[in-house]
Amino acid sequence: MASALASRETRATTVRLPRPVYEQAKQFVDCEKRNTATFLSLNDFFVTAIQAYVKLYRRRQIDAAFATMAEDSNYQKEASLLAGEFETSDWDALRLGEDRLTEEESSLAIAD
């Protein structure tokens, strides 16, 4: 993990952390150093934690955008029209999938 982080362009910054947060993070990193062969620095820990939070935050933004679509009558109308246009092909795809599954089950039963 450290080599992947080191190969990226970085910016130095100062962050003020509540002491309990710092102590917990340091304790986790120290424990990882003792119990695994993986090198994890305190910096790596914070970078990974921030990346995870940014990913979660982006996901929440995407979810919020989709939530507004659920209340958008124009979107609902368009989605309904599209679903109607693909209804026949959707049923055909489902039937083909079920046929293949049945064939696989039959071949397994014969093999037993």
Secondary structure, 3 states (H helix, E strand, C coil): CHHHHHCCCCCCCCCCCCHHHHHHHHHHHHHHHHHCCCCCCHHHHHHHHHHHHHHHHHHHHHHHHHHHHHCCHHHHHHHHHHHHHHHHHHHHHHHHHHHHHHHHHHHHHHHC
